Amino acid sequence: MKVNICGLLHEVIECEDMFNVDLHFGQIDYKDLVIKINKDMPQESKNESICHEMVHGILVHLGFNEESQNEHFVQALGNAIYQGFKIAF
């Protein structure tokens, strides 16, 4: 699956949990345009994680690098987007 972040297509890859951080379910690679998420989560958690990583990508792309490092802000915004639109991936 691919998602569009500010005009750039990012490939979403489900992979083994390799993040080595509690409550860390995914990551975005800005250079390679890839979002990796833990494949062993329920689908709804995967969708929420994709929204979370997309928020990181949007903020970085728009030049809000400091805000993109604020996990509490990113999580809140990602959850609001997911709950508001219930994006089906």
N, CA, C and O atoms as a printed pandas DataFrame, in Angstrom:
     atom_number atom_name residue_name chain_id  residue_number  x_coord  y_coord  z_coord
0              1         N          MET        A               1    0.839   -1.161    0.000
1              2        CA          MET        A               1    0.000    0.000    0.000
2              3         C          MET        A               1    0.892    1.233    0.000
3              4         O          MET        A               1    1.996    1.223    0.544
4              5         N          LYS        A               2    0.390    2.292   -0.620
5              6        CA          LYS        A               2    1.096    3.573   -0.627
6              7         C          LYS        A               2    0.170    4.650   -0.101
7              8         O          LYS        A               2   -1.044    4.597   -0.295
8              9         N          VAL        A               3    0.768    5.638    0.575
9             10        CA          VAL        A               3    0.020    6.793    1.049
10            11         C          VAL        A               3    0.694    8.046    0.509
11            12         O          VAL        A               3    1.912    8.094    0.339
12            13         N          ASN        A               4   -0.115    9.048    0.248
13            14        CA          ASN        A               4    0.374   10.310   -0.293
14            15         C          ASN        A               4    0.572   11.284    0.856
15            16         O          ASN        A               4   -0.375   11.610    1.572
16            17         N          ILE        A               5    1.797   11.743    1.031
17            18        CA          ILE        A               5    2.105   12.743    2.047
18            19         C          ILE        A               5    2.651   13.964    1.319
19            20         O          ILE        A               5    3.791   13.970    0.855
20            21         N          CYS        A               6    1.831   14.980    1.228
21            22        CA          CYS        A               6    2.219   16.245    0.590
22            23         C          CYS        A               6    2.758   16.021   -0.828
23            24         O          CYS        A               6    3.737   16.648   -1.234
24            25         N          GLY        A               7    2.119   15.134   -1.563
25            26        CA          GLY        A               7    2.490   14.883   -2.948
26            27         C          GLY        A               7    3.566   13.833   -3.145
27            28         O          GLY        A               7    3.947   13.544   -4.280
28            29         N          LEU        A               8    4.059   13.262   -2.067
29            30        CA          LEU        A               8    5.092   12.232   -2.164
30            31         C          LEU        A               8    4.501   10.887   -1.738
31            32         O          LEU        A               8    3.981   10.751   -0.631
32            33         N          LEU        A               9    4.588    9.905   -2.622
33            34        CA          LEU        A               9    4.064    8.578   -2.302
34            35         C          LEU        A               9    5.035    7.838   -1.398
35            36         O          LEU        A               9    6.214    7.686   -1.716
36            37         N          HIS        A              10    4.520    7.384   -0.274
37            38        CA          HIS        A              10    5.291    6.604    0.694
38            39         C          HIS        A              10    4.747    5.185    0.707
39            40         O          HIS        A              10    3.538    4.977    0.808
40            41         N          GLU        A              11    5.633    4.222    0.603
41            42        CA          GLU        A              11    5.222    2.828    0.683
42            43         C          GLU        A              11    5.059    2.434    2.147
43            44         O          GLU        A              11    5.918    2.735    2.976
44            45         N          VAL        A              12    3.957    1.761    2.461
45            46        CA          VAL        A              12    3.719    1.259    3.814
46            47         C          VAL        A              12    4.086   -0.216    3.829
47            48         O          VAL        A              12    3.561   -1.009    3.048
48            49         N          ILE        A              13    4.988   -0.568    4.723
49            50        CA          ILE        A              13    5.476   -1.935    4.831
50            51         C          ILE        A              13    5.159   -2.453    6.230
51            52         O          ILE        A              13    5.487   -1.815    7.231
52            53         N          GLU        A              14    4.521   -3.614    6.284
53            54        CA          GLU        A              14    4.303   -4.282    7.559
54            55         C          GLU        A              14    5.503   -5.183    7.817
55            56         O          GLU        A              14    5.898   -5.965    6.953
56            57         N          CYS        A              15    6.081   -5.071    9.015
57            58        CA          CYS        A              15    7.284   -5.837    9.314
58            59         C          CYS        A              15    7.263   -6.329   10.755
59            60         O          CYS        A              15    6.393   -5.962   11.545
60            61         N          GLU        A              16    8.231   -7.160   11.073
61            62        CA          GLU        A              16    8.390   -7.634   12.445
62            63         C          GLU        A              16    8.613   -6.437   13.359
63            64         O          GLU        A              16    9.106   -5.396   12.923
64            65         N          ASP        A              17    8.247   -6.589   14.634
65            66        CA          ASP        A              17    8.477   -5.529   15.606
66            67         C          ASP        A              17    9.973   -5.405   15.841
67            68         O          ASP        A              17   10.577   -6.205   16.556
68            69         N          MET        A              18   10.554   -4.392   15.226
69            70        CA          MET        A              18   11.996   -4.172   15.342
70            71         C          MET        A              18   12.300   -2.808   15.923
71            72         O          MET        A              18   13.422   -2.313   15.823
72            73         N          PHE        A              19   11.290   -2.202   16.532
73            74        CA          PHE        A              19   11.418   -0.813   16.940
74            75         C          PHE        A              19   12.066   -0.660   18.315
75            76         O          PHE        A              19   12.546    0.422   18.655
76            77         N          ASN        A              20   12.085   -1.730   19.106
77            78        CA          ASN        A              20   12.798   -1.767   20.383
78            79         C          ASN        A              20   12.422   -0.640   21.338
79            80         O          ASN        A              20   13.242   -0.218   22.153
80            81         N          VAL        A              21   11.200   -0.158   21.244
81            82        CA          VAL        A              21   10.722    0.890   22.142
82            83         C          VAL        A              21    9.286    0.546   22.523
83            84         O          VAL        A              21    8.460    0.280   21.650
84            85         N          ASP        A              22    8.986    0.550   23.813
85            86        CA          ASP        A              22    7.607    0.302   24.242
86            87         C          ASP        A              22    6.693    1.363   23.636
87            88         O          ASP        A              22    7.052    2.538   23.564
88            89         N          LEU        A              23    5.541    0.949   23.214
89            90        CA          LEU        A              23    4.521    1.831   22.639
90            91         C          LEU        A              23    4.986    2.529   21.371
91            92         O          LEU        A              23    4.466    3.590   21.024
92            93         N          HIS        A              24    5.944    1.958   20.683
93            94        CA          HIS        A              24    6.432    2.494   19.409
94            95         C          HIS        A              24    6.083    1.452   18.359
95            96         O          HIS        A              24    6.690    0.382   18.307
96            97         N          PHE        A              25    5.103    1.769   17.523
97            98        CA          PHE        A              25    4.558    0.768   16.618
98            99         C          PHE        A              25    4.939    0.969   15.162
99           100         O          PHE        A              25    4.587    0.152   14.311
100          101         N          GLY        A              26    5.654    2.049   14.865
101          102        CA          GLY        A              26    6.022    2.302   13.493
102          103         C          GLY        A              26    7.100    3.354   13.397
103          104         O          GLY        A              26    7.533    3.929   14.396
104          105         N          GLN        A              27    7.525    3.594   12.159
105          106        CA          GLN        A              27    8.501    4.652   11.908
106          107         C          GLN        A              27    8.409    5.074   10.457
107          108         O          GLN        A              27    7.965    4.317    9.594
108          109         N          ILE        A              28    8.840    6.304   10.207
109          110        CA          ILE        A              28    8.846    6.815    8.843
110          111         C          ILE        A              28   10.275    7.108    8.436
111          112         O          ILE        A              28   11.057    7.653    9.215
112          113         N          ASP        A              29   10.607    6.745    7.221
113          114        CA          ASP        A              29   11.916    7.035    6.630
114          115         C          ASP        A              29   11.676    8.123    5.589
115          116         O          ASP        A              29   11.151    7.861    4.507
116          117         N          TYR        A              30   12.070    9.349    5.934
117          118        CA          TYR        A              30   11.805   10.494    5.061
118          119         C          TYR        A              30   12.589   10.423    3.755
119          120         O          TYR        A              30   12.101   10.861    2.713
120          121         N          LYS        A              31   13.785    9.881    3.805
121          122        CA          LYS        A              31   14.642    9.803    2.613
122          123         C          LYS        A              31   14.137    8.769    1.607
123          124         O          LYS        A              31   14.060    9.037    0.408
124          125         N          ASP        A              32   13.795    7.582    2.117
125          126        CA          ASP        A              32   13.383    6.491    1.228
126          127         C          ASP        A              32   11.875    6.432    1.004
127          128         O          ASP        A              32   11.386    5.575    0.268
128          129         N          LEU        A              33   11.134    7.348    1.644
129          130        CA          LEU        A              33    9.676    7.435    1.480
130          131         C          LEU        A              33    8.997    6.110    1.839
131          132         O          LEU        A              33    8.222    5.555    1.061
132          133         N          VAL        A              34    9.316    5.624    3.045
133          134        CA          VAL        A              34    8.780    4.354    3.527
134          135         C          VAL        A              34    8.244    4.537    4.945
135          136         O          VAL        A              34    8.871    5.186    5.782
136          137         N          ILE        A              35    7.087    3.961    5.195
137          138        CA          ILE        A              35    6.538    3.866    6.543
138          139         C          ILE        A              35    6.529    2.393    6.905
139          140         O          ILE        A              35    5.965    1.572    6.182
140          141         N          LYS        A              36    7.155    2.058    8.029
141          142        CA          LYS        A              36    7.165    0.682    8.521
142          143         C          LYS        A              36    6.276    0.621    9.753
143          144         O          LYS        A              36    6.360    1.471   10.640
144          145         N          ILE        A              37    5.418   -0.402    9.794
145          146        CA          ILE        A              37    4.578   -0.612   10.965
146          147         C          ILE        A              37    4.664   -2.066   11.404
147          148         O          ILE        A              37    4.950   -2.965   10.614
148          149         N          ASN        A              38    4.408   -2.262   12.685
149          150        CA          ASN        A              38    4.446   -3.601   13.280
150          151         C          ASN        A              38    3.313   -4.443   12.700
151          152         O          ASN        A              38    2.145   -4.078   12.832
152          153         N          LYS        A              39    3.636   -5.538   12.072
153          154        CA          LYS        A              39    2.637   -6.396   11.418
154          155         C          LYS        A              39    1.784   -7.187   12.397
155          156         O          LYS        A              39    0.743   -7.721   12.015
156          157         N          ASP        A              40    2.209   -7.271   13.659
157          158        CA          ASP        A              40    1.520   -8.106   14.633
158          159         C          ASP        A              40    0.486   -7.344   15.459
159          160         O          ASP        A              40    0.142   -7.773   16.560
160          161         N          MET        A              41   -0.005   -6.241   14.953
161          162        CA          MET        A              41   -1.020   -5.458   15.653
162          163         C          MET        A              41   -2.378   -5.680   14.995
163          164         O          MET        A              41   -2.449   -6.094   13.838
164          165         N          PRO        A              42   -3.456   -5.405   15.730
165          166        CA          PRO        A              42   -4.782   -5.423   15.098
166          167         C          PRO        A              42   -4.852   -4.361   13.995
167          168         O          PRO        A              42   -4.120   -3.373   14.040
168          169         N          GLN        A              43   -5.721   -4.560   13.016
169          170        CA          GLN        A              43   -5.798   -3.649   11.877
170          171         C          GLN        A              43   -6.053   -2.203   12.301
171          172         O          GLN        A              43   -5.468   -1.279   11.737
172          173         N          GLU        A              44   -6.917   -2.007   13.285
173          174        CA          GLU        A              44   -7.197   -0.637   13.722
174          175         C          GLU        A              44   -5.938    0.036   14.274
175          176         O          GLU        A              44   -5.712    1.221   14.028
176          177         N          SER        A              45   -5.132   -0.703   15.007
177          178        CA          SER        A              45   -3.873   -0.149   15.517
178          179         C          SER        A              45   -2.918    0.162   14.380
179          180         O          SER        A              45   -2.199    1.160   14.430
180          181         N          LYS        A              46   -2.902   -0.681   13.353
181          182        CA          LYS        A              46   -2.069   -0.402   12.185
182          183         C          LYS        A              46   -2.509    0.895   11.519
183          184         O          LYS        A              46   -1.677    1.729   11.162
184          185         N          ASN        A              47   -3.817    1.064   11.353
185          186        CA          ASN        A              47   -4.341    2.275   10.716
186          187         C          ASN        A              47   -3.994    3.523   11.524
187          188         O          ASN        A              47   -3.591    4.543   10.965
188          189         N          GLU        A              48   -4.153    3.432   12.845
189          190        CA          GLU        A              48   -3.796    4.558   13.706
190          191         C          GLU        A              48   -2.310    4.870   13.599
191          192         O          GLU        A              48   -1.921    6.037   13.579
192          193         N          SER        A              49   -1.484    3.841   13.532
193          194        CA          SER        A              49   -0.037    4.034   13.421
194          195         C          SER        A              49    0.335    4.682   12.092
195          196         O          SER        A              49    1.229    5.527   12.039
196          197         N          ILE        A              50   -0.341    4.292   11.029
197          198        CA          ILE        A              50   -0.081    4.911    9.736
198          199         C          ILE        A              50   -0.425    6.395    9.795
199          200         O          ILE        A              50    0.337    7.223    9.296
200          201         N          CYS        A              51   -1.557    6.744   10.395
201          202        CA          CYS        A              51   -1.930    8.159   10.543
202          203         C          CYS        A              51   -0.873    8.908   11.355
203          204         O          CYS        A              51   -0.492   10.025   11.007
204          205         N          HIS        A              52   -0.409    8.297   12.422
205          206        CA          HIS        A              52    0.626    8.906   13.266
206          207         C          HIS        A              52    1.889    9.197   12.447
207          208         O          HIS        A              52    2.432   10.300   12.505
208          209         N          GLU        A              53    2.341    8.216   11.697
209          210        CA          GLU        A              53    3.553    8.398   10.888
210          211         C          GLU        A              53    3.327    9.414    9.769
211          212         O          GLU        A              53    4.243   10.150    9.400
212          213         N          MET        A              54    2.115    9.453    9.235
213          214        CA          MET        A              54    1.801   10.448    8.209
214          215         C          MET        A              54    1.882   11.858    8.791
215          216         O          MET        A              54    2.344   12.775    8.112
216          217         N          VAL        A              55    1.446   12.045   10.029
217          218        CA          VAL        A              55    1.553   13.361   10.667
218          219         C          VAL        A              55    3.014   13.761   10.790
219          220         O          VAL        A              55    3.361   14.910   10.518
220          221         N          HIS        A              56    3.885   12.825   11.198
221          222        CA          HIS        A              56    5.322   13.125   11.221
222          223         C          HIS        A              56    5.772   13.610    9.841
223          224         O          HIS        A              56    6.463   14.623    9.728
224          225         N          GLY        A              57    5.377   12.882    8.800
225          226        CA          GLY        A              57    5.785   13.238    7.444
226          227         C          GLY        A              57    5.265   14.593    7.004
227          228         O          GLY        A              57    5.996   15.370    6.391
228          229         N          ILE        A              58    4.018   14.881    7.308
229          230        CA          ILE        A              58    3.431   16.174    6.943
230          231         C          ILE        A              58    4.202   17.302    7.622
231          232         O          ILE        A              58    4.585   18.278    6.976
232          233         N          LEU        A              59    4.426   17.164    8.920
233          234        CA          LEU        A              59    5.119   18.218    9.658
234          235         C          LEU        A              59    6.532   18.448    9.126
235          236         O          LEU        A              59    6.945   19.592    8.940
236          237         N          VAL        A              60    7.269   17.378    8.884
237          238        CA          VAL        A              60    8.635   17.512    8.356
238          239         C          VAL        A              60    8.611   18.148    6.973
239          240         O          VAL        A              60    9.398   19.050    6.688
240          241         N          HIS        A              61    7.715   17.682    6.117
241          242        CA          HIS        A              61    7.637   18.213    4.756
242          243         C          HIS        A              61    7.320   19.712    4.750
243          244         O          HIS        A              61    7.801   20.449    3.889
244          245         N          LEU        A              62    6.505   20.156    5.716
245          246        CA          LEU        A              62    6.115   21.567    5.782
246          247         C          LEU        A              62    7.093   22.418    6.578
247          248         O          LEU        A              62    6.881   23.620    6.744
248          249         N          GLY        A              63    8.163   21.800    7.072
249          250        CA          GLY        A              63    9.194   22.552    7.770
250          251         C          GLY        A              63    8.990   22.704    9.267
251          252         O          GLY        A              63    9.675   23.504    9.904
252          253         N          PHE        A              64    8.061   21.952    9.838
253          254        CA          PHE        A              64    7.811   21.999   11.271
254          255         C          PHE        A              64    8.584   20.876   11.964
255          256         O          PHE        A              64    7.996   20.003   12.602
256          257         N          ASN        A              65    9.909   20.915   11.829
257          258        CA          ASN        A              65   10.750   19.832   12.343
258          259         C          ASN        A              65   10.667   19.702   13.857
259          260         O          ASN        A              65   10.620   18.587   14.377
260          261         N          GLU        A              66   10.649   20.821   14.571
261          262        CA          GLU        A              66   10.568   20.765   16.029
262          263         C          GLU        A              66    9.256   20.132   16.475
263          264         O          GLU        A              66    9.239   19.286   17.369
264          265         N          GLU        A              67    8.161   20.544   15.850
265          266        CA          GLU        A              67    6.857   19.983   16.184
266          267         C          GLU        A              67    6.788   18.495   15.862
267          268         O          GLU        A              67    6.108   17.736   16.552
268          269         N          SER        A              68    7.493   18.080   14.812
269          270        CA          SER        A              68    7.468   16.663   14.426
270          271         C          SER        A              68    8.152   15.774   15.459
271          272         O          SER        A              68    7.934   14.562   15.471
272          273         N          GLN        A              69    8.970   16.356   16.318
273          274        CA          GLN        A              69    9.659   15.596   17.355
274          275         C          GLN        A              69    8.837   15.486   18.642
275          276         O          GLN        A              69    9.208   14.753   19.558
276          277         N          ASN        A              70    7.724   16.214   18.706
277          278        CA          ASN        A              70    6.866   16.204   19.887
278          279         C          ASN        A              70    5.867   15.054   19.758
279          280         O          ASN        A              70    4.807   15.207   19.151
280          281         N          GLU        A              71    6.214   13.907   20.331
281          282        CA          GLU        A              71    5.393   12.700   20.170
282          283         C          GLU        A              71    3.981   12.879   20.727
283          284         O          GLU        A              71    3.023   12.345   20.168
284          285         N          HIS        A              72    3.847   13.619   21.814
285          286        CA          HIS        A              72    2.520   13.845   22.383
286          287         C          HIS        A              72    1.644   14.611   21.385
287          288         O          HIS        A              72    0.482   14.259   21.182
288          289         N          PHE        A              73    2.192   15.641   20.771
289          290        CA          PHE        A              73    1.470   16.433   19.769
290          291         C          PHE        A              73    1.130   15.589   18.545
291          292         O          PHE        A              73   -0.004   15.611   18.066
292          293         N          VAL        A              74    2.107   14.851   18.046
293          294        CA          VAL        A              74    1.904   14.015   16.860
294          295         C          VAL        A              74    0.855   12.937   17.141
295          296         O          VAL        A              74   -0.006   12.678   16.300
296          297         N          GLN        A              75    0.921   12.311   18.313
297          298        CA          GLN        A              75   -0.045   11.273   18.654
298          299         C          GLN        A              75   -1.451   11.844   18.741
299          300         O          GLN        A              75   -2.397   11.247   18.228
300          301         N          ALA        A              76   -1.595   12.995   19.385
301          302        CA          ALA        A              76   -2.916   13.615   19.519
302          303         C          ALA        A              76   -3.485   13.982   18.157
303          304         O          ALA        A              76   -4.657   13.721   17.885
304          305         N          LEU        A              77   -2.680   14.576   17.312
305          306        CA          LEU        A              77   -3.147   14.973   15.978
306          307         C          LEU        A              77   -3.449   13.752   15.120
307          308         O          LEU        A              77   -4.461   13.723   14.420
308          309         N          GLY        A              78   -2.589   12.752   15.167
309          310        CA          GLY        A              78   -2.831   11.521   14.415
310          311         C          GLY        A              78   -4.111   10.830   14.839
311          312         O          GLY        A              78   -4.877   10.367   13.994
312          313         N          ASN        A              79   -4.352   10.755   16.146
313          314        CA          ASN        A              79   -5.580   10.141   16.644
314          315         C          ASN        A              79   -6.815   10.932   16.225
315          316         O          ASN        A              79   -7.831   10.349   15.847
316          317         N          ALA        A              80   -6.727   12.260   16.293
317          318        CA          ALA        A              80   -7.860   13.099   15.899
318          319         C          ALA        A              80   -8.195   12.904   14.426
319          320         O          ALA        A              80   -9.367   12.829   14.057
320          321         N          ILE        A              81   -7.175   12.824   13.591
321          322        CA          ILE        A              81   -7.395   12.609   12.163
322          323         C          ILE        A              81   -8.029   11.232   11.942
323          324         O          ILE        A              81   -9.009   11.104   11.208
324          325         N          TYR        A              82   -7.472   10.221   12.572
325          326        CA          TYR        A              82   -7.993    8.869   12.379
326          327         C          TYR        A              82   -9.439    8.761   12.872
327          328         O          TYR        A              82  -10.295    8.213   12.177
328          329         N          GLN        A              83   -9.707    9.279   14.060
329          330        CA          GLN        A              83  -11.065    9.201   14.613
330          331         C          GLN        A              83  -12.054   10.044   13.820
331          332         O          GLN        A              83  -13.223    9.682   13.691
332          333         N          GLY        A              84  -11.585   11.162   13.293
333          334        CA          GLY        A              84  -12.478   12.052   12.548
334          335         C          GLY        A              84  -12.865   11.517   11.190
335          336         O          GLY        A              84  -13.973   11.760   10.711
336          337         N          PHE        A              85  -11.971   10.798   10.576
337          338        CA          PHE        A              85  -12.220   10.332    9.218
338          339         C          PHE        A              85  -12.378    8.820    9.111
339          340         O          PHE        A              85  -12.898    8.318    8.115
340          341         N          LYS        A              86  -11.929    8.087   10.142
341          342        CA          LYS        A              86  -11.957    6.622   10.110
342          343         C          LYS        A              86  -11.488    6.114    8.756
343          344         O          LYS        A              86  -12.201    5.409    8.042
344          345         N          ILE        A              87  -10.287    6.493    8.438
345          346        CA          ILE        A              87   -9.673    6.114    7.166
346          347         C          ILE        A              87   -9.565    4.596    7.103
347          348         O          ILE        A              87   -9.051    3.967    8.029
348          349         N          ALA        A              88  -10.038    4.020    6.036
349          350        CA          ALA        A              88   -9.956    2.571    5.849
350          351         C          ALA        A              88   -8.791    2.266    4.925
351          352         O          ALA        A              88   -8.799    2.657    3.757
352          353         N          PHE        A              89   -7.792    1.570    5.442
353          354        CA          PHE        A              89   -6.637    1.202    4.629
354          355         C          PHE        A              89   -6.795   -0.228    4.180
355          356         O          PHE        A              89   -5.932   -0.754    3.478
